Amino acid sequence: MGNADLREQAGGLFPGGVSSPVRSFRAVPDEPVPIARAEGARLYDIEGREYIDYVAAYGPLILGHAHPAVVAAVGEAAAGGTAFGALSPGEVALGTRISEATGLERLRFVNSGTEATMTAIRLARAATGRDLVVKFEGCYHGHSDGLLVKAGSGVATLGLSDSAGVPESIAGSTAVLPYNDADALAQWFAAHAEETAAVIVEPVAGNMGVVPPEDAFMEALQTVPREHGALLINDEIITGFRLRYGLSGLLPEADIVCLGKVIGGGLPVGALGGRAELMSQLAPEGPVYQAGTLSGNPLVMAAGTATLDALRDGRPYQRAEELARYLQNGLNTAVRRSEADACVVRRGSLLSLFFHTEPPRDYAEALECDTATFARFHAAMLARGVMLAPSQYEAWFVSAAHTEADIDQTVRAAAEALREASPGPVASSGGP
């Protein structure tokens, strides 16, 4: 069976032929690549083609694919049973590691990042007795109804549905502000403080490409909600245990923290945590209901524990960041030599190549990127054996399993792909 055969079968089974929209390759001219197996920093499609992988399952695989310790831990756990529907030692083991690394007093394991943020918002509304939630343009917090919103007119507005099937009354309970705009946050609370339960934010935006926060914005997030009795929800689903062992450190005073991705070692997971007094409002201790049949699944807990144990000494972070910096430098050189209208932004092992002359500071600026040129670039990279997420607005994820040879091959491919995709005469590159 070839790639096309499998795509055809999938098209008859799944909407769009996929189980998640970003896998559909609708923003690029290629067809989805069915992956048969993966190892280290490499993917292999069902026809045997090999790709250097910068998708990394959209973030969790900081150790690379099929890390031996993780594979062994999952195998051992599976031999003892794949699900219990009961408390298990694995939950306590992983929960202890997370609590010790983050300072979170109490945790609740769930099955996805969407479940984590959805539950965090329910908890914040219960704790404050208020209904409105503030999010920021370009930050993605999962597909629960109240978070699939976009801004209307003006600087600070209530949300409009960004998806069919979301009632206006639900979308209207979320306000959408510009990312990195401390003044907009202050203005919102000056007008709506008594109605606002919480602010939810990615400390480093990763779903409009990598957009780092500005200092004034971070300071406002730490102070403004608290001054008005609202909670701060720190969405570290991408950044937690990805930028360093523990949380990113950018929002140390958050009331609720959401985690996912790395803490499951590549298996489905989410978690939320915070002060014991606040988290005790979750059932069965308190009145905020949340449940999940497979939450704390023993295979997931084993994979997460093995991953965190491998990360604890910090060396994988150092290695991944060194390689990401090496990749950033190589891409900057390729951009300059190709005279492409592009720039490179990096934070830790997260990286974006924006087809824009300056690094975006918010979603509006990210939308100015040349997505047509990105689509051509993506096709040219894929043809050269480099797998990128099929969207200008997804991050590149560098893992500790990549090598200098992988980076050199990627930079060579990018130099050719940039010339092929964007023949424009003006170049600018930058980024932290």
C-alpha positions in Angstrom: 0.0 0.0 0.0 1.3 3.5 -0.9 0.7 6.9 0.6 -2.1 7.7 -1.9 -3.9 4.5 -1.1 -3.9 5.1 2.6 -5.1 8.7 2.1 -7.9 7.5 -0.1 -9.0 5.0 2.6 -8.8 7.7 5.3 -10.9 10.0 3.1 -13.8 7.6 3.3 -13.5 7.2 7.0 -12.6 10.5 8.5 -13.8 14.1 7.8 -11.1 15.6 5.6 -9.3 12.3 5.8 -7.8 13.2 9.1 -8.4 13.1 12.9 -7.2 16.7 13.5 -7.6 19.6 11.0 -3.9 20.8 11.0 -2.9 17.4 9.6 -4.9 18.0 6.5 -2.2 20.1 4.7 -5.0 22.4 3.5 -2.7 25.5 3.9 0.1 24.0 1.7 0.1 22.4 -1.8 1.2 18.9 -0.6 -0.9 16.0 0.4 -0.8 14.7 4.0 2.1 12.3 4.6 1.0 9.0 6.3 3.7 8.1 8.9 4.4 4.5 9.5 7.1 4.8 12.2 9.5 7.2 13.8 12.8 7.1 15.7 14.9 9.8 17.2 14.5 12.9 15.0 13.3 10.9 11.9 9.9 10.0 10.5 9.3 7.3 7.9 6.2 7.3 5.7 4.6 4.0 4.6 6.6 4.1 1.3 9.8 4.2 3.3 10.7 7.8 2.7 12.7 9.4 5.5 12.2 13.0 6.9 13.9 15.1 9.5 11.1 15.9 11.9 10.4 19.4 13.3 6.8 18.7 14.2 7.6 16.4 17.1 3.9 15.5 17.5 3.4 19.3 18.0 5.7 19.6 21.0 5.8 16.7 23.5 8.8 14.8 22.0 11.7 16.8 23.4 13.6 13.5 23.8 12.8 12.5 20.2 10.6 9.6 18.9 10.7 6.2 20.6 13.2 7.2 23.3 14.3 3.8 24.8 13.5 4.7 28.4 10.0 5.8 27.4 9.3 2.8 25.2 10.5 0.4 28.0 8.3 2.2 30.6 5.2 2.0 28.4 5.8 -1.7 27.7 6.3 -2.5 31.3 3.1 -0.6 32.3 1.1 -2.2 29.5 2.1 -5.7 30.7 0.5 -4.8 34.0 -2.8 -3.5 32.5 -3.7 -0.8 30.2 -6.4 0.9 32.3 -7.7 0.6 35.8 -10.4 3.2 36.4 -8.8 3.6 39.8 -6.0 5.4 41.6 -2.6 3.9 40.7 1.0 4.3 41.8 1.9 5.8 38.4 -0.4 8.8 39.1 1.4 9.5 42.4 4.8 9.1 40.8 4.2 11.5 38.0 2.2 13.9 40.1 5.0 14.0 42.7 7.6 14.9 40.0 5.4 17.6 38.6 4.6 19.1 42.0 8.3 19.1 43.0 9.4 20.7 39.8 6.7 23.4 39.6 5.6 24.2 43.1 2.0 23.4 42.3 0.4 22.2 45.5 -2.5 20.1 44.0 -3.0 18.6 40.6 -5.7 17.0 38.5 -4.8 14.8 35.6 -7.0 14.9 32.5 -6.6 13.5 29.0 -5.8 16.6 26.8 -4.9 20.2 26.9 -8.4 21.1 25.9 -9.7 19.4 29.0 -7.2 21.2 31.2 -8.1 24.7 30.0 -11.8 24.0 30.0 -11.6 22.8 33.6 -9.4 25.7 34.7 -11.9 28.2 33.4 -14.8 26.4 35.1 -12.8 26.4 38.3 -12.0 30.1 38.0 -15.6 31.0 37.4 -16.7 29.0 40.4 -14.0 30.5 42.6 -14.8 34.1 41.7 -18.5 33.9 41.0 -18.0 35.8 37.8 -18.6 34.8 34.1 -16.3 36.6 31.7 -12.9 35.2 30.7 -10.2 37.2 28.8 -8.0 35.5 26.2 -5.6 37.0 23.6 -5.7 36.9 19.9 -3.6 34.2 18.4 -3.3 32.1 21.6 -4.9 28.7 21.3 -6.3 27.0 24.4 -8.1 24.1 22.9 -11.4 23.6 21.2 -13.9 24.0 24.0 -16.8 26.3 23.0 -15.9 29.3 25.1 -12.3 29.5 23.7 -13.1 29.2 20.0 -13.5 32.9 19.6 -12.0 35.8 17.7 -12.1 39.5 18.3 -14.8 41.8 17.0 -14.2 45.5 16.2 -12.2 47.6 18.6 -9.3 46.9 21.0 -11.2 45.0 23.6 -14.3 43.2 22.6 -16.4 40.2 23.5 -15.8 37.2 21.3 -17.6 36.1 18.2 -17.8 32.4 17.4 -14.8 31.1 15.4 -16.5 27.8 14.7 -19.9 26.7 13.6 -21.9 25.1 16.4 -20.8 27.5 19.1 -23.8 29.5 20.5 -23.3 33.3 20.6 -24.1 33.3 24.3 -21.1 31.1 25.0 -18.7 32.9 22.7 -19.9 36.1 24.2 -18.6 35.1 27.6 -15.0 35.4 26.3 -13.2 38.7 25.7 -10.4 38.8 23.1 -7.5 41.3 23.5 -4.3 41.8 21.5 -1.3 39.8 22.8 1.6 41.8 24.2 -0.7 44.8 24.8 -0.6 45.8 28.5 -2.7 48.9 27.9 -5.6 46.9 26.4 -5.6 44.6 29.5 -5.7 47.6 31.8 -8.5 49.2 29.8 -10.5 46.0 29.9 -10.4 45.7 33.7 -11.2 49.4 34.1 -14.5 48.7 32.3 -15.3 45.1 33.2 -13.5 44.2 36.4 -16.6 43.1 38.4 -17.6 40.7 35.6 -14.2 39.1 34.8 -13.3 35.8 36.4 -10.0 35.1 34.8 -7.3 35.8 32.2 -5.9 32.9 30.3 -2.6 33.2 28.3 0.2 31.3 26.7 3.4 32.8 28.3 5.1 32.3 24.9 2.6 32.3 22.1 3.1 29.2 20.0 0.0 29.0 17.8 0.6 32.1 15.7 4.2 31.1 15.3 6.6 31.7 18.2 5.9 35.2 19.6 7.7 35.9 22.8 6.1 38.1 25.5 7.3 41.6 26.2 8.2 42.6 29.7 5.5 45.1 30.2 2.9 42.6 29.1 4.2 40.0 31.6 4.2 42.6 34.4 0.6 43.6 33.6 -0.6 39.9 33.6 1.0 39.4 37.1 -0.6 42.5 38.6 -3.8 43.7 36.8 -6.1 40.7 37.2 -5.1 40.2 40.9 -5.8 43.9 41.6 -9.4 43.3 40.5 -10.0 39.9 42.1 -9.6 37.9 38.9 -7.5 34.8 38.5 -4.6 34.3 36.1 -4.5 31.0 34.2 -1.1 30.2 32.8 -1.4 27.9 29.7 2.0 26.0 29.8 0.7 23.1 27.6 3.5 23.8 25.1 6.1 25.6 27.3 5.8 23.5 30.5 8.8 21.2 30.7 9.7 22.2 27.1 11.8 25.4 27.8 13.3 24.0 31.0 12.6 21.5 33.7 9.3 22.8 35.2 7.4 25.8 34.2 8.7 28.5 31.9 9.2 30.9 34.8 7.6 33.8 33.0 4.4 33.9 35.1 5.4 32.7 38.6 2.3 34.1 40.3 -0.4 32.4 38.2 -3.3 31.0 40.1 -4.0 28.0 37.8 -1.4 26.3 35.6 -2.4 24.1 32.6 0.1 21.4 31.5 0.2 18.8 28.7 2.4 17.5 25.9 5.9 16.9 27.5 4.4 15.6 30.8 2.9 12.6 28.9 6.0 11.7 26.9 4.0 11.6 23.6 0.8 9.9 25.0 -2.5 11.8 25.5 -2.4 13.9 28.7 -3.3 17.2 30.3 -3.2 18.5 33.8 -4.1 21.6 35.8 -2.7 22.6 39.2 -2.6 25.4 41.7 -2.9 26.2 45.3 -4.5 23.5 47.5 -7.2 25.9 48.6 -8.3 26.6 45.1 -7.9 23.1 43.7 -9.9 21.7 46.5 -13.0 23.2 44.9 -12.8 20.3 42.3 -15.1 17.3 42.9 -15.1 15.2 45.0 -13.9 17.7 47.6 -15.8 20.7 46.2 -18.7 21.6 43.9 -16.8 22.0 40.6 -17.4 18.8 38.6 -14.9 17.2 36.4 -14.3 13.6 35.5 -12.5 11.4 33.0 -12.6 7.6 32.6 -9.0 7.4 31.4 -7.5 10.2 33.4 -4.3 9.1 35.0 -4.0 6.2 32.6 -1.1 3.9 33.7 0.6 3.9 30.2 0.5 7.7 30.1 1.8 8.1 33.6 4.6 5.7 32.9 5.6 7.5 29.7 5.5 10.9 31.5 7.5 9.7 34.5 10.2 8.2 32.2 10.3 11.4 30.2 10.7 13.7 33.2 13.3 11.4 34.8 15.3 11.7 31.5 15.0 15.5 31.6 15.7 16.1 35.2 19.4 16.8 35.0 18.8 19.5 32.4 21.2 18.1 29.7 18.5 17.4 27.1 17.4 21.1 27.4 20.9 22.3 27.0 21.3 20.1 24.0 18.0 21.0 22.3 18.6 24.7 22.8 22.1 24.5 21.4 20.8 22.8 18.3 17.9 25.3 18.0 20.4 28.2 18.2 22.5 26.5 15.6 19.5 26.1 13.4 18.5 29.7 14.0 21.9 31.0 12.9 21.9 28.8 9.8 18.4 29.9 8.8 19.3 33.6 9.3 22.3 33.1 7.0 20.1 31.3 4.4 17.5 34.1 4.6 20.2 36.8 4.1 21.8 35.1 1.2 18.5 34.3 -0.5 17.3 37.9 -0.1 14.0 36.5 1.1 11.5 38.6 3.0 11.7 36.4 6.1 12.9 36.4 9.7 13.6 33.8 12.4 12.4 33.9 16.0 13.4 31.5 18.7 12.7 30.9 22.3 14.5 27.9 23.8 13.9 24.9 21.5 10.9 26.6 19.9 11.5 28.3 16.6 9.6 30.0 13.7 10.6 31.1 10.3 8.1 33.9 9.5 7.7 35.1 5.9 7.6 38.7 7.2 10.3 41.3 7.3 10.1 41.8 11.1 9.3 39.4 13.9 5.6 39.8 14.8 4.7 41.0 18.3 1.0 40.0 18.1 -1.5 38.1 16.0 -2.4 41.1 13.7 1.3 41.3 12.7 1.5 37.5 12.3 -1.4 37.7 9.9 0.7 39.9 7.6 3.0 37.0 6.8 3.2 35.8 3.3 1.4 32.5 3.6 1.6 31.8 -0.1 5.4 31.9 0.0 5.3 29.7 3.1 3.3 27.1 1.3 5.9 27.0 -1.5 8.6 26.8 1.0 6.9 24.0 2.9 6.6 22.0 -0.4 10.2 22.6 -1.2 11.4 21.5 2.2 9.2 18.4 2.2 10.6 17.4 -1.2 14.1 17.6 0.4 13.2 15.4 3.3 12.4 18.0 6.0 9.0 17.7 7.8 7.6 21.0 9.0 4.1 21.6 10.3 1.8 22.5 7.4 1.1 26.0 8.6 3.0 29.3 8.8 1.5 29.7 12.3 2.9 26.5 13.9 6.2 26.3 15.7 9.2 24.3 14.7 10.2 21.9 17.6 13.8 21.0 18.0 14.6 17.9 20.1 17.6 16.6 22.0 17.6 13.7 19.4 18.5 16.0 16.5 22.1 16.2 15.5 24.4 18.8 14.0 24.2 16.8 10.8 20.4 17.1 10.8 20.7 20.8 11.3 23.2 21.2 8.5 21.0 19.2 6.2 18.0 21.3 7.2 19.9 24.6 6.5 21.0 23.4 3.1 17.5 22.4 2.3 16.2 25.8 3.5 18.7 27.7 1.5 17.5 26.0 -1.7 13.8 26.2 -0.7 14.0 29.9 0.1 15.4 30.7 -3.3 12.8 28.5 -4.9 9.9 29.8 -2.9 10.6 33.5 -2.5 12.6 35.3 -5.2 11.9 38.8 -3.7 14.8 41.2 -3.5 14.5 42.5 0.1 15.7 40.6 3.1 15.6 41.1 6.9 16.2 38.7 9.6 16.1 38.9 13.4 14.7 37.5 16.6 15.8 37.0 20.1 
